[in-house]
């Protein structure tokens, strides 16, 4: 379906970020669906799980996404230093 094209787009963005010596990663939350990234799954959990096949707790999925997006540049620098200068290359 659309997955190969989307994956190639994401990989292109990650390659561009690595060419600029910045960290880049792709994260998915197992059991989540596209609407798990908004409040829809919190407002309509039964629809999300029955019709959209969401299996993760919607609050947990949003918490994981928020925590991942709050990684500061200082944290990224510390991670990069801890893992070595070739991390992500």
C-alpha positions as CSV (number, residue, x, y, z in Angstrom):
1,X,0.0,0.0,0.0
2,X,1.6,3.3,1.0
3,X,4.2,1.9,3.5
4,X,7.2,1.6,1.1
5,X,6.8,5.1,-0.2
6,X,6.4,6.5,3.4
7,X,9.3,4.5,4.7
8,X,11.5,5.8,1.8
9,X,10.5,9.4,2.7
10,X,11.4,8.9,6.3
11,X,14.7,7.3,5.5
12,X,15.5,10.2,3.2
13,X,14.8,12.7,6.0
14,X,17.0,10.6,8.4
15,X,19.8,10.5,5.9
16,X,19.6,14.3,5.5
17,X,19.7,14.7,9.3
18,X,22.7,12.4,9.6
19,X,24.5,14.3,6.8
20,X,24.2,17.4,9.1
21,X,25.6,15.4,12.0
22,X,22.4,15.4,14.0
23,X,20.6,12.5,15.6
24,X,17.6,11.0,13.9
25,X,15.4,8.1,14.7
26,X,12.0,6.6,13.8
27,X,9.8,5.5,16.7
28,X,6.6,3.6,16.5
29,X,4.5,2.5,19.5
30,X,3.5,-1.1,19.1
31,X,-0.3,-1.5,19.2
32,X,-1.0,2.1,18.4
33,X,-2.8,3.4,15.3
34,X,-2.6,6.7,13.5
35,X,-5.2,8.4,15.7
36,X,-3.3,7.3,18.8
37,X,-1.2,10.4,18.2
38,X,-4.1,12.7,19.0
39,X,-6.8,12.8,21.6
40,X,-9.2,10.8,19.4
41,X,-8.2,7.5,21.0
42,X,-8.6,9.0,24.5
43,X,-12.1,10.3,23.7
44,X,-13.2,7.2,21.8
45,X,-11.2,4.2,23.1
46,X,-13.8,1.6,22.2
47,X,-14.0,2.8,18.5
48,X,-10.2,2.9,18.4
49,X,-9.8,-0.6,19.7
50,X,-12.8,-2.3,18.0
51,X,-12.8,-0.7,14.5
52,X,-9.1,0.5,14.2
53,X,-7.6,-2.5,16.1
54,X,-5.7,-0.4,18.6
55,X,-4.3,-2.6,21.4
56,X,-2.2,-0.2,23.4
57,X,-3.5,1.9,26.3
58,X,-4.2,5.3,24.5
59,X,-2.9,7.4,27.5
60,X,0.4,5.3,27.4
61,X,0.8,5.8,23.7
62,X,0.4,9.6,24.0
63,X,2.8,9.7,27.0
64,X,5.5,7.7,25.0
65,X,5.1,10.1,22.0
66,X,5.3,13.2,24.2
67,X,8.4,11.9,26.1
68,X,10.2,11.1,22.9
69,X,9.5,14.5,21.4
70,X,10.8,16.3,24.5
71,X,14.4,15.0,24.1
72,X,16.3,18.2,24.2
73,X,19.4,19.1,22.2
74,X,21.5,18.8,25.4
75,X,20.2,15.3,25.9
76,X,20.9,14.4,22.3
77,X,24.4,15.6,22.7
78,X,24.9,13.6,25.9
79,X,23.5,10.5,24.1
80,X,25.8,11.1,21.1
81,X,28.9,11.5,23.4
82,X,28.0,8.4,25.4
83,X,27.6,6.2,22.3
84,X,30.6,7.6,20.4
85,X,31.0,10.0,17.6
86,X,29.9,7.5,15.0
87,X,26.4,7.0,16.5
88,X,23.8,7.2,13.8
89,X,26.3,7.2,10.9
